[in-house]
Amino acid sequence: MIPTITAFAQSPDRGKGQARDMRVRWALEEVGQAYDVRLVSFTEMKQAAHRAVHPFGQIPTYEEGDLALFESGAIVLHIAQQHAGLLPDDPNARARAITWMFAALSTVEPPIVDLGVALLLERDQPWYAQRLPIVRDRIRVRLGELATRLGDADWLDGAFSAGDLMMVTVLRRLNISGLLDEYPSLAAYVARGEARPAFQRAFDAQLTVFNDASKRG
Ligand SMILES: N[C@@H](CCC(=O)N[C@@H](CS)C(=O)NCC(=O)O)C(=O)O
């Protein structure tokens, strides 16, 4: 059965592949699973039909037969558990790869989301100028720690895994901030992820959605 995921009908990132459907698309491409996409507008996302699948009225979702999932981490983990290729067979290595998925989502992504919120929604606040460097420094702490752990390895724990997929998509959200350039080994790590053919296919698919929507106006 071909799963159906949801994505923005008109992504605010203008086709840069930073919305969270990108992680799901990439995971599906890595394991060679075909998928359908249902595009939703901001209005549709908040309506009852979509909220029945996603209680918080967001994307991405994942539907496959009787199963309906939300949360990009849970979706990617489900895909990785159903198919070979994104998690090692060895139980300990598998647990470590899943740990990196959680680290990406619950330790590295939060300060990156804070920066996005500050840039997008807090510019008019009187405390914006004081807050911005604090948020950027919090990200630097995490990037420094991550760079130390990565060292000169290609991936976080042996072969490429769902942990790397998640971490790369989280770090990509920093693209416009310039912060990644301060950590060349992490910039190279992201570039290695982006060079994977499965990433490219996923990126092209979401870009096509954006370009088509732009043509329609
Ligand atoms: N923790 C959720 C976050 C989902 C999320 O923030 N989705 C964004 C797009 S990347 C969204 O739907 N934003 C529109 C909104 O919240 O109204 C996940 O990882 O799936």
The ligand as a Gaussian input file, in Angstrom:
#p B3LYP/6-31G(d) Opt

LIG

0 1
 N        7.086000      18.681000      15.827000
 C        6.379000      18.703000      14.569000
 C        6.395000      20.106000      14.041000
 C        5.491000      20.270000      12.835000
 C        5.548000      21.669000      12.282000
 O        5.957000      22.625000      12.969000
 N        5.116000      21.805000      11.007000
 C        5.125000      23.085000      10.367000
 C        5.747000      22.980000       8.985000
 S        7.435000      22.512000       9.054000
 C        3.691000      23.566000      10.183000
 O        2.818000      22.800000       9.837000
 N        3.473000      24.865000      10.370000
 C        2.198000      25.492000      10.156000
 C        1.489000      25.754000      11.452000
 O        1.987000      25.379000      12.531000
 O        0.434000      26.362000      11.368000
 C        7.040000      17.721000      13.584000
 O        8.257000      17.480000      13.716000
 O        6.357000      17.184000      12.695000

